[in-house]
Every structure is written in structure tokens, then in C-alpha cells.
Amino acid sequence: MVNKKNNKEYANNFTALFIDITNIYYYLHNFDRNNIREFILKELPELTTSFKFGSFLFHVYIQEEDQTSFQQLYVRIDSEKINKNLFSFLNEHFPLGDYKINNYFISNNV
């Protein structure tokens, strides 16, 4: 999928590619869930060098056991060639940081 998007006209260092990985996330072991950024970089090592995008944001919708609502978790990985305006925008709306899932919960309530 990323290869296909990389061939689009809009693929450049001014653009961030947002990818929903919720389904993949559910099947990961707890260690990989809590180290999702490292897992992505291990599985897609060419992410920041072979693709044209300025940034990649991998989104996951999760529920922790002690919470009553779903939360959005994201992993942001910037290219070395990210455009400075995109970098500023992402820092304001999707700042870099760490988030650990302590009591991961899959709800059967819809």
C-alpha cells in the first residue's frame, strides 16, 4: 500500500501519509504494542529513506481496561527531508511523544 501511495503525484516531503493500523495492532504481542514505533521501523526500515513522504502517522484506536471510551494512539515518523512547514504543523497537532498501553482491552461492546 505504501509503495502504491509513494507513486502518486502528491507524494513529496510536504505531505504526511496517515495510515490506520488498528487491525494490525490488535494482533501484536504486548511487547510490540508498547514498542510500536520500534516495531514499525524494524518492519519498514526504508520508511524514512526510500519513500517521498515528509512524515508517516500510524493511527490506532484502543481502549484501556480502566477507560470507558476509545482513545487514539499514533506513531509519527518523520523523514529526514520533511518540509519545515509540515514539521511545524505536525508538531502543533501531532507532537512527538511516548504512550504506553498498560491494560490493553478489546471491548465487545459496540
C-alpha distances in whole Angstrom, upper triangle without the diagonal:
4,5,5,6,9,10,11,15,15,13,16,18,19,16,15,11,12,10,12,12,15,15,14,17,19,19,20,23,25,25,22,22,24,23,19,19,20,18,15,16,17,14,12,15,14,13,16,17,14,12,14,13,17,16,13,14,13,15,17,20,23,27,29,32,35,33,33,30,26,25,22,21,19,18,18,17,18,18,21,21,21,23,26,26,22,23,27,25,22,26,27,25,23,25,24,26,26,26,27,27,30,31,27,28,26,28,29,30,29
4,5,5,6,9,10,13,13,10,13,15,16,13,12,9,10,9,12,12,16,16,15,17,20,20,20,23,25,25,21,21,23,21,18,17,18,16,13,14,16,13,10,13,11,9,12,13,11,8,10,10,13,12,10,12,12,15,17,20,23,27,29,32,35,33,33,30,26,25,21,20,17,16,15,14,15,14,18,17,17,19,22,23,19,20,23,22,20,23,25,23,20,22,22,23,24,25,26,26,30,31,28,29,27,29,31,32,30
4,5,5,7,9,13,13,10,13,15,17,15,14,12,14,13,16,16,20,20,18,21,23,23,23,26,28,27,24,24,26,24,21,19,20,19,15,16,17,14,11,13,11,10,13,13,10,8,10,11,15,14,13,15,15,18,21,24,27,31,33,36,38,36,37,34,30,29,25,24,21,19,18,16,17,15,18,18,18,20,24,24,21,22,26,25,23,26,28,26,24,26,25,27,27,28,29,30,33,34,31,32,31,33,34,35,34
4,5,6,7,11,12,10,13,16,18,15,15,12,14,13,16,17,20,20,19,22,24,24,25,28,30,30,26,26,28,27,23,22,23,22,18,19,20,17,15,17,15,14,16,16,13,11,12,12,16,16,14,17,17,19,21,24,27,31,34,37,39,37,37,34,30,29,26,25,22,21,20,19,19,18,21,20,20,21,25,25,22,23,27,25,23,27,28,26,25,27,26,29,29,30,31,31,35,36,32,33,31,33,34,35,33
4,5,5,9,9,7,10,13,14,11,11,8,11,11,14,16,19,20,19,21,24,24,25,28,30,29,26,25,27,25,22,21,22,21,17,18,20,18,15,17,15,13,14,15,12,9,9,9,13,13,12,14,15,17,20,23,26,30,32,35,37,35,35,32,28,27,23,23,20,19,17,16,16,16,19,18,17,18,22,21,18,20,23,21,20,23,25,23,21,24,24,26,27,28,30,30,34,34,31,32,30,32,33,34,32
4,6,8,8,5,8,11,13,11,11,9,13,13,17,18,21,22,21,23,26,26,26,29,30,30,26,26,28,26,22,20,22,21,17,17,19,17,14,15,12,11,12,12,9,6,6,7,11,12,12,15,16,19,22,25,28,32,34,37,39,37,38,34,31,29,25,24,21,19,17,16,15,13,16,15,15,16,20,20,17,19,22,21,20,23,25,23,22,24,23,26,27,28,30,31,35,36,33,34,33,35,36,37,35
4,7,8,7,10,13,15,13,14,13,16,16,19,21,24,25,24,26,29,29,29,32,34,33,30,30,32,29,26,24,25,25,21,21,23,20,17,18,15,14,15,15,12,9,9,10,14,15,15,18,19,22,25,28,31,35,37,40,43,40,41,37,34,32,28,27,24,23,21,19,18,17,19,17,17,19,22,22,20,22,25,24,23,26,28,26,25,27,27,30,31,32,34,35,38,39,36,37,36,37,38,39,37
4,5,6,9,13,13,11,13,12,14,15,19,21,24,25,24,26,29,30,30,33,35,34,31,30,32,30,27,25,27,26,22,23,25,23,19,21,18,16,17,17,14,11,10,10,14,15,15,18,19,21,24,27,30,34,37,40,42,39,40,36,32,31,27,27,24,23,21,20,19,17,20,18,17,18,21,21,18,21,24,22,21,25,26,25,24,26,26,29,31,32,34,35,38,39,36,37,35,37,38,38,36
4,6,8,12,12,11,13,13,16,18,21,24,27,28,27,29,32,33,33,36,37,37,33,33,34,32,29,27,29,29,25,25,27,25,22,23,20,18,18,18,16,13,10,11,14,16,17,19,21,23,27,29,33,36,39,42,44,41,41,38,34,32,29,28,25,24,22,21,19,18,20,17,17,16,20,19,17,20,23,21,21,25,26,25,24,27,27,30,32,33,36,37,40,41,39,39,38,39,40,41,38
4,6,9,9,7,10,10,13,15,19,21,25,26,26,27,30,31,31,34,35,35,31,31,32,30,27,25,27,27,23,23,26,24,21,22,19,17,17,17,16,12,9,9,11,13,14,16,18,20,24,26,30,33,36,39,41,38,38,35,31,29,26,25,22,21,19,18,17,16,18,15,14,14,17,16,14,17,19,17,17,21,22,21,21,23,24,27,29,30,33,34,38,39,36,37,36,37,38,38,36
4,7,8,6,8,8,12,14,18,20,23,25,24,25,28,29,29,32,33,32,29,28,29,27,24,22,24,24,20,20,22,21,17,18,15,13,13,13,12,8,6,5,8,10,11,14,16,19,23,25,29,32,35,38,40,37,38,34,31,29,25,24,20,19,17,15,14,12,15,13,12,12,16,16,13,16,18,17,17,20,22,20,20,22,22,25,27,28,31,32,36,37,34,35,34,36,38,38,36
4,5,6,8,10,14,16,20,22,25,27,26,27,30,31,30,33,34,33,29,29,30,27,25,22,24,24,20,20,23,22,18,18,15,13,12,12,12,8,5,5,6,9,12,15,18,20,24,27,30,34,36,39,41,38,39,35,32,30,26,25,21,19,16,15,12,10,12,9,9,9,13,13,11,13,16,16,15,18,20,20,19,21,21,24,26,28,31,32,36,38,35,37,36,38,40,40,38
4,5,8,10,14,16,20,22,25,27,26,27,30,31,30,33,33,32,28,28,28,26,23,20,22,23,20,19,22,22,18,18,15,13,11,11,12,9,6,5,4,7,11,14,17,20,23,26,29,33,34,38,39,37,38,35,31,28,25,23,20,18,14,13,10,8,9,6,5,5,9,10,8,10,13,13,13,15,18,18,17,18,18,21,24,26,29,31,35,36,34,36,36,38,40,40,38
4,7,10,13,17,20,22,25,28,27,27,31,32,31,34,34,33,30,29,29,27,25,22,24,25,22,21,25,24,21,21,18,16,14,15,15,12,9,7,6,8,11,14,17,19,23,26,29,32,34,38,39,36,37,33,30,27,24,23,19,18,15,14,11,11,12,9,7,5,8,8,6,9,11,11,11,14,16,15,15,17,18,21,24,26,29,31,35,37,35,36,36,37,39,39,37
4,7,10,13,16,19,22,24,24,24,27,29,28,31,31,31,27,26,27,25,22,20,22,23,19,19,23,22,19,19,17,14,13,15,15,11,9,6,5,7,9,11,14,16,20,23,26,29,31,35,36,33,34,30,27,25,21,20,17,16,13,12,11,11,13,11,8,8,11,10,7,10,12,11,11,14,15,14,14,16,17,20,23,24,27,29,32,34,32,33,32,34,36,36,34
4,6,10,13,15,18,21,20,20,24,25,25,27,27,27,24,22,23,22,19,16,19,20,16,16,20,19,16,17,16,12,12,14,15,11,10,6,6,5,6,7,10,12,16,19,22,26,28,31,32,30,31,27,24,21,17,16,13,12,10,10,9,10,13,12,9,10,12,11,8,9,12,10,9,12,14,12,11,13,14,17,19,21,24,25,29,30,28,29,29,30,32,33,31
4,6,10,12,15,18,17,18,21,22,22,25,26,25,22,21,22,20,17,15,18,18,14,15,18,17,14,16,15,11,12,14,14,10,10,7,8,6,5,6,8,11,14,17,20,24,26,30,31,29,29,26,22,20,16,16,12,12,10,10,10,11,15,14,12,13,16,15,11,13,16,14,12,15,17,14,13,15,16,18,20,21,23,24,28,29,26,27,26,28,30,30,28
4,7,10,12,15,15,15,18,20,20,23,23,23,20,18,20,19,15,14,18,17,14,16,19,17,15,17,17,13,14,17,17,14,14,10,11,9,6,5,6,7,11,13,17,20,23,26,28,25,26,22,19,17,13,12,10,10,9,11,12,14,17,17,15,16,18,17,13,14,17,14,12,15,16,13,11,14,15,17,18,18,21,21,25,26,23,24,23,24,26,27,25
4,6,9,11,11,12,15,16,17,20,21,21,18,16,18,17,14,13,16,15,12,14,17,15,13,16,16,13,15,18,17,14,15,12,14,11,8,6,5,6,9,12,15,19,21,25,27,24,25,21,18,16,13,12,9,10,10,12,14,15,19,20,17,19,21,21,17,18,20,18,15,18,19,16,14,17,16,18,18,18,20,20,23,24,21,22,20,22,24,24,23
4,6,8,9,10,12,14,15,18,19,20,17,14,17,17,13,14,17,15,13,16,18,16,15,19,19,16,18,21,20,18,19,16,17,14,11,8,6,5,6,9,12,15,18,21,24,21,22,18,15,13,10,10,9,10,12,14,17,19,22,23,21,23,24,23,20,20,22,20,17,19,20,17,15,18,17,18,18,17,18,17,21,21,18,18,17,18,20,21,19
4,6,5,6,9,10,11,14,15,16,13,11,14,14,11,12,15,12,10,14,15,13,14,17,18,15,18,21,20,18,20,18,19,16,12,10,6,6,6,9,11,15,17,20,22,21,21,19,15,14,11,10,9,10,13,14,17,19,23,24,22,25,26,26,22,22,24,22,19,21,22,19,17,19,18,18,17,16,16,15,19,19,16,16,15,17,19,20,19
4,5,5,6,9,10,14,14,16,13,11,14,15,12,14,16,14,13,17,18,16,17,20,22,19,21,25,24,22,24,21,22,19,15,12,9,7,4,6,8,11,14,17,19,18,18,15,12,11,10,9,10,12,15,17,20,23,26,27,25,27,29,28,24,24,26,24,21,23,23,20,18,20,19,19,17,15,15,14,17,16,13,13,11,13,15,17,16
4,5,5,7,9,13,14,17,14,12,16,16,13,16,18,15,14,18,19,16,17,21,22,20,23,26,25,23,25,23,24,21,17,15,12,10,8,9,10,13,16,18,21,20,20,18,14,15,13,13,14,15,18,19,23,25,28,29,28,30,32,31,27,28,29,27,24,26,27,24,21,23,23,22,20,18,18,16,19,18,14,14,11,14,15,17,16
4,6,6,7,11,13,14,11,10,14,14,11,13,15,12,11,15,15,12,14,18,19,17,21,23,22,21,24,22,23,20,16,14,11,11,9,11,12,15,17,19,22,21,22,20,17,16,15,13,13,14,16,17,21,23,26,28,26,29,31,31,27,27,29,27,24,26,27,24,21,23,21,21,19,18,17,15,18,18,14,15,13,16,17,20,19
4,5,5,9,10,11,9,7,10,11,8,12,13,11,11,14,15,13,15,18,20,18,21,24,24,22,25,22,23,20,16,14,10,10,7,9,9,12,14,16,19,18,20,18,14,14,12,11,11,12,15,17,20,23,26,28,26,29,30,30,26,26,28,26,23,24,25,22,19,21,19,18,16,14,13,12,14,14,11,12,11,14,16,19,19
4,6,8,9,12,10,8,12,14,12,15,16,14,14,18,18,16,18,22,24,22,25,28,27,26,28,26,27,23,20,17,14,12,9,10,9,11,13,14,18,17,18,17,14,14,14,13,14,15,19,20,24,26,30,31,30,32,34,33,30,29,31,29,26,27,28,25,22,24,22,21,19,16,15,12,14,13,9,10,8,11,13,16,16
4,7,9,12,10,9,13,14,12,16,16,13,14,17,17,15,17,20,23,22,25,27,27,26,29,27,28,25,21,19,15,15,12,13,12,15,16,17,21,21,22,20,17,18,17,16,17,17,20,21,25,27,30,32,31,34,35,35,31,31,33,31,28,29,31,28,25,26,24,23,20,18,17,14,16,15,12,12,11,14,16,19,19
4,6,8,6,6,10,10,9,13,13,10,11,15,14,13,16,18,21,20,23,25,25,25,28,26,27,23,20,18,14,14,12,14,13,15,15,17,20,21,22,21,18,18,17,15,15,15,18,19,23,25,28,30,29,32,33,34,30,29,31,30,27,28,29,27,23,24,22,21,18,16,14,12,14,14,11,13,13,16,18,21,22
4,5,5,6,9,10,10,14,13,11,13,16,15,15,18,20,23,22,25,27,28,27,30,29,29,26,22,21,17,17,15,16,14,16,15,17,20,21,23,22,20,19,19,16,17,17,20,21,25,27,30,32,31,34,35,36,33,31,33,32,29,29,31,29,25,26,23,21,18,16,13,12,13,13,11,13,13,17,19,22,24
4,5,5,6,9,10,13,13,12,14,17,16,16,19,21,24,23,25,28,29,29,31,29,29,26,23,21,17,17,14,15,13,14,13,14,17,18,21,20,18,17,17,15,16,16,20,21,25,27,29,32,31,34,35,35,32,30,32,31,28,28,29,27,24,24,21,19,15,13,10,9,9,10,8,11,13,16,19,22,23
4,5,5,6,8,11,11,9,13,15,14,15,18,19,22,21,23,26,27,27,30,28,28,24,22,20,17,18,16,18,16,17,16,17,20,21,24,23,21,19,19,16,16,15,19,19,23,25,27,30,29,33,33,34,31,29,31,31,27,27,29,27,24,23,20,18,14,13,10,10,11,12,12,15,16,20,23,25,27
4,5,5,5,9,8,6,9,12,11,11,14,16,19,18,20,23,24,24,26,25,25,21,18,17,14,15,13,16,14,17,16,18,21,21,24,23,20,18,17,14,14,13,16,16,20,22,25,27,27,30,31,32,28,27,29,28,25,25,27,25,21,21,19,17,14,13,11,11,13,14,12,15,16,20,23,25,26
4,5,5,9,10,8,10,13,13,13,16,18,21,19,21,24,25,24,27,24,24,21,18,16,13,12,10,12,11,13,13,15,18,18,20,19,16,15,14,11,12,11,15,16,20,22,25,28,26,29,30,30,27,25,27,26,23,23,25,23,19,19,17,15,12,10,8,7,10,11,9,12,13,17,20,22,23
4,6,8,9,9,12,14,14,15,17,19,22,20,21,24,26,25,28,25,25,21,18,16,14,14,12,14,12,14,13,15,17,18,20,19,17,15,14,11,12,11,14,16,19,22,24,27,26,29,29,30,27,25,26,26,22,22,24,22,18,18,15,13,9,8,5,6,8,11,10,14,16,19,22,24,25
4,6,6,6,9,10,11,12,14,15,18,17,18,21,23,22,25,23,22,19,16,15,13,14,13,16,15,17,16,19,21,21,24,22,20,17,16,12,12,10,13,13,17,19,21,24,23,27,27,28,25,23,25,25,21,21,23,22,18,17,14,12,9,9,8,10,12,15,14,17,19,22,25,27,28
4,5,5,6,9,10,10,12,13,16,14,16,19,20,20,22,20,20,16,13,12,10,11,10,13,13,16,16,19,21,21,23,21,18,16,14,10,9,7,10,11,15,17,20,23,21,25,25,26,23,21,23,23,19,19,22,20,16,16,13,12,10,10,9,10,13,15,14,17,17,21,24,25,26
4,5,5,6,9,10,10,11,14,12,13,16,18,17,19,17,17,13,11,10,9,11,12,15,16,19,19,22,24,23,26,23,20,17,15,11,9,6,8,8,12,14,16,19,18,21,22,23,20,18,21,20,17,17,20,18,15,14,11,10,9,10,11,13,16,19,17,20,21,24,27,28,28
4,5,5,6,9,10,10,13,12,13,16,18,18,21,19,19,16,14,14,12,15,15,19,19,21,21,24,26,26,28,26,23,21,18,15,13,10,11,10,14,15,17,20,20,23,24,26,23,21,23,24,20,20,23,22,18,17,14,13,12,13,13,15,17,20,19,22,23,26,29,31,31
4,6,5,6,8,10,13,12,14,17,18,18,21,19,20,17,14,14,12,14,14,17,17,20,20,23,25,25,28,26,22,20,18,15,13,11,13,12,15,17,19,22,22,25,26,28,24,23,26,25,22,22,25,23,20,19,16,16,14,14,14,15,17,19,17,20,21,24,27,29,29
4,5,5,6,8,10,9,11,14,15,14,17,16,16,13,11,11,9,12,13,17,17,21,21,24,27,26,28,26,22,20,17,14,12,9,10,9,13,14,17,19,19,22,24,25,21,20,23,23,19,20,23,21,18,18,15,15,14,15,15,16,20,21,19,21,22,25,27,29,29
4,6,5,5,8,7,9,11,13,13,16,15,15,13,11,12,12,15,16,20,21,24,24,28,30,29,31,29,25,23,20,17,14,11,11,9,11,12,14,17,17,21,22,24,21,19,23,23,19,20,23,22,19,18,15,16,15,17,17,19,22,24,22,25,25,28,31,33,32
4,6,6,9,10,12,14,14,16,19,18,19,17,15,16,14,17,18,22,22,25,25,28,31,30,33,31,27,25,22,19,17,14,15,12,15,15,17,20,21,24,26,28,25,23,26,26,23,24,27,26,22,22,19,19,17,19,19,20,22,24,22,25,25,29,31,33,33
4,6,9,9,12,14,14,14,18,17,19,17,14,15,13,16,17,20,21,25,25,28,31,30,32,30,26,24,22,19,17,14,15,13,16,16,18,21,21,25,27,28,25,24,27,27,23,25,28,26,22,23,20,20,19,20,20,20,23,25,22,24,24,28,29,32,32
4,6,5,9,10,10,11,14,14,15,14,11,13,12,16,17,21,22,26,27,30,32,31,33,31,27,25,22,19,16,13,13,11,13,13,15,17,18,21,24,25,22,21,25,24,21,23,26,24,21,21,19,20,19,21,21,22,25,27,24,27,26,29,31,33,33
4,5,8,8,9,11,14,14,15,14,13,15,15,18,20,24,25,28,29,32,34,34,36,33,30,27,24,21,18,15,14,11,13,12,13,16,17,21,23,25,22,21,24,25,22,23,26,25,22,22,19,20,20,22,22,24,27,29,27,29,29,32,34,36,36
4,6,5,5,7,11,12,13,13,12,15,15,19,21,25,27,30,32,35,37,36,38,35,31,29,25,23,19,16,15,12,12,10,12,14,15,19,21,23,20,20,24,24,21,23,26,25,22,22,20,22,22,24,25,27,30,32,29,32,31,34,36,38,37
4,6,6,6,9,9,10,9,8,11,12,16,18,22,24,28,29,32,34,33,35,32,28,26,22,19,16,13,11,8,9,8,10,12,13,16,19,20,17,17,20,20,18,19,23,21,19,19,17,19,19,21,23,24,28,29,27,29,29,32,34,35,34
4,6,6,8,8,8,8,9,12,14,17,20,24,26,29,30,34,35,34,36,33,30,27,23,20,17,14,11,8,7,5,7,8,10,13,16,18,15,14,18,18,16,18,21,20,18,18,16,18,19,22,23,25,29,31,29,31,31,34,36,38,37
4,6,8,9,10,11,12,16,17,21,24,27,29,33,34,37,39,38,40,37,33,30,27,24,21,17,15,11,10,7,8,9,11,14,17,19,17,17,20,21,19,21,24,24,21,21,19,22,23,25,27,29,32,34,32,35,35,37,40,41,40
4,7,9,11,12,13,16,17,21,24,28,30,33,35,38,40,39,40,37,34,31,28,25,22,19,17,13,12,10,11,11,13,16,19,21,19,19,23,23,21,23,26,25,23,23,22,24,25,27,29,30,34,36,33,35,35,37,39,41,39
4,6,9,10,10,14,15,19,22,25,28,32,33,37,39,37,38,35,31,29,25,23,19,17,15,12,11,8,11,10,11,14,17,19,16,17,20,20,18,21,23,23,20,21,20,23,24,26,28,29,33,34,32,34,33,36,37,38,37
4,7,9,10,14,16,20,23,26,29,33,35,38,40,38,39,36,32,29,26,24,20,18,15,13,11,8,10,9,9,11,15,16,13,15,18,18,17,20,22,21,20,21,20,23,25,27,29,31,35,36,34,36,35,37,39,40,38
4,5,7,11,13,16,20,23,26,30,31,35,37,34,35,32,29,26,22,21,17,15,12,10,8,7,10,9,8,10,13,13,10,12,15,15,13,16,19,18,16,18,17,20,22,24,26,28,32,33,31,33,32,34,36,37,35
4,7,10,14,16,20,23,26,29,31,35,36,34,35,32,28,25,22,20,16,14,11,9,6,5,8,6,4,6,9,10,7,8,12,12,10,13,16,15,14,15,14,18,20,22,25,27,31,33,31,33,33,35,37,37,36
4,7,10,13,16,20,22,26,27,31,32,30,31,28,25,22,18,16,12,10,7,6,4,6,9,9,7,9,11,12,8,8,12,11,9,11,14,13,11,12,12,15,17,19,22,23,27,29,27,29,29,31,33,34,32
4,6,10,13,17,19,23,24,28,29,27,29,25,22,19,16,14,10,8,6,5,6,8,12,12,10,13,15,15,11,11,14,13,10,13,15,14,11,13,12,14,16,17,20,21,25,26,24,26,25,28,30,31,29
4,6,10,13,16,19,21,25,26,24,25,22,18,15,12,10,6,6,5,6,9,11,15,16,13,15,16,16,12,12,15,13,10,12,14,12,9,11,10,12,14,14,17,18,22,23,21,23,22,24,27,27,26
4,7,10,13,17,18,22,24,22,23,20,16,14,10,8,5,5,7,8,11,14,17,19,16,19,20,20,16,16,18,16,13,15,17,14,11,13,12,13,13,13,15,16,19,21,18,19,19,21,24,24,23
4,7,10,13,16,19,21,19,19,16,13,10,7,6,4,7,9,12,14,17,21,22,19,21,22,21,18,18,19,17,14,16,17,14,11,13,13,14,14,13,14,14,18,18,16,17,16,18,20,21,20
4,6,10,12,16,18,16,17,14,10,8,6,5,6,9,12,14,18,21,24,25,23,25,26,25,21,21,23,20,17,19,19,16,14,16,15,15,14,12,13,12,15,15,12,13,13,14,17,18,17
4,7,10,13,15,13,13,10,6,6,5,6,9,12,15,18,21,24,27,28,26,28,28,27,24,24,24,22,19,20,21,17,15,17,17,17,15,13,13,12,15,14,11,11,10,12,14,14,14
4,7,10,12,10,11,9,5,5,6,7,10,13,17,20,23,26,29,31,28,30,31,30,26,26,27,25,21,22,22,19,17,19,18,17,15,12,11,9,11,10,8,8,8,9,12,13,13
4,6,8,7,8,6,5,6,9,10,13,16,20,23,26,29,32,34,32,33,34,33,29,29,29,27,24,25,24,21,19,21,21,19,17,13,12,9,10,9,6,6,7,7,11,11,12
4,6,5,8,8,8,8,11,11,15,17,21,24,27,31,33,35,33,35,35,34,31,30,30,28,25,25,25,23,21,21,21,18,16,12,10,7,7,5,5,5,8,9,13,14,15
4,6,8,10,10,11,14,15,19,21,24,27,31,34,37,39,37,39,38,38,35,34,34,32,29,29,29,26,24,25,24,22,19,15,13,10,9,5,6,5,8,9,12,13,15
4,7,9,11,12,15,16,20,22,25,29,32,35,38,40,37,39,39,38,35,34,34,32,29,29,28,26,24,25,25,22,19,15,14,11,10,7,9,9,12,12,15,15,17
4,6,8,9,12,14,18,21,24,27,30,34,36,38,35,37,36,35,33,32,31,29,27,27,26,23,22,23,23,21,19,15,14,11,11,10,10,9,11,11,14,13,15
4,7,10,13,16,19,23,25,29,32,35,38,40,37,38,38,36,34,33,33,30,28,28,27,24,23,24,25,23,21,18,17,15,15,13,12,11,12,10,12,11,12
4,7,10,13,16,20,23,26,29,32,35,37,34,35,35,33,30,30,30,27,25,25,24,21,20,22,23,21,20,17,17,14,15,14,12,11,11,10,13,11,11
4,7,10,13,17,19,23,26,29,32,33,30,32,32,30,27,27,27,25,22,23,22,19,18,20,20,19,18,14,15,12,14,13,11,10,10,9,12,11,11
4,6,10,13,16,20,23,26,29,30,27,29,29,27,24,24,24,21,19,19,19,16,14,16,17,15,14,11,12,11,13,13,11,11,12,13,16,15,15
4,7,10,13,16,19,22,25,27,24,25,25,24,21,20,21,18,16,17,16,13,11,13,14,13,13,11,12,11,15,15,13,14,14,15,18,17,17
4,7,10,13,16,20,23,24,22,24,24,23,20,19,20,18,15,15,16,13,10,12,11,10,10,8,9,9,13,14,12,14,15,16,19,20,19
4,6,10,13,16,19,21,18,20,21,20,17,16,17,15,12,13,14,12,8,10,9,9,9,9,11,12,16,17,15,17,18,20,22,23,22
4,7,10,13,16,18,16,18,19,19,16,15,17,16,12,13,15,13,9,10,8,8,9,9,12,13,17,19,17,19,20,22,25,26,25
4,6,10,13,14,12,15,15,16,12,11,13,13,9,10,13,11,8,8,7,9,10,12,15,17,20,22,21,23,23,26,28,29,28
4,7,10,12,10,13,14,16,12,11,14,14,11,12,15,14,11,11,9,11,12,15,17,19,23,25,23,26,26,29,31,32,31
4,6,8,6,10,11,13,10,8,12,12,10,11,14,14,11,11,10,13,15,17,20,23,26,28,27,29,30,32,35,35,34
4,5,5,9,11,13,11,10,14,15,12,14,17,17,15,15,13,16,18,21,24,26,29,32,30,32,32,35,37,38,37
4,6,9,11,14,12,11,14,16,14,15,19,19,17,16,15,18,20,23,26,28,31,34,33,35,36,38,41,42,41
4,6,9,12,11,10,14,15,14,15,19,19,18,18,17,20,23,25,28,31,34,37,35,37,37,40,42,43,41
4,6,9,7,6,10,11,11,12,15,16,15,15,14,18,21,23,26,29,32,34,33,35,35,37,40,40,39
4,6,5,6,9,10,11,12,14,16,15,16,16,20,23,26,29,31,35,37,35,37,37,39,42,42,40
4,5,5,6,9,10,10,12,14,15,14,15,19,22,25,28,31,34,37,35,38,38,40,42,42,41
4,5,5,6,9,10,11,12,13,14,16,19,23,25,29,31,34,37,35,37,37,39,41,41,39
4,5,5,6,8,10,11,11,12,13,17,20,23,26,28,32,34,32,34,34,35,38,37,36
4,6,5,6,9,10,10,10,11,14,18,20,24,26,30,32,31,33,33,35,38,38,36
4,5,5,6,9,10,9,11,15,19,21,25,27,30,33,32,34,34,36,38,38,36
4,5,5,6,8,9,12,15,19,20,24,26,29,31,30,32,32,33,36,35,33
4,5,5,5,6,9,12,15,17,21,23,26,28,27,28,29,30,33,33,31
4,6,5,4,7,10,14,16,20,22,25,28,27,29,30,31,34,34,33
4,6,6,10,12,16,17,21,23,26,28,27,29,30,31,34,33,32
4,6,10,12,15,16,20,21,24,26,25,26,27,28,31,30,28
4,7,9,12,13,16,18,22,23,22,24,25,26,29,28,27
4,6,10,12,16,18,21,23,23,25,26,28,31,31,30
4,7,10,14,16,20,22,22,24,26,28,31,31,31
4,7,10,14,16,19,19,22,24,26,29,30,29
4,7,10,13,16,16,19,21,23,27,28,28
4,7,9,12,12,15,18,20,24,24,25
4,6,9,10,13,16,18,22,23,24
4,6,6,9,12,15,18,20,21
4,6,9,13,15,19,20,22
4,6,10,12,16,17,19
4,7,10,13,15,17
4,6,10,11,14
4,7,9,11
4,5,8
4,6
4
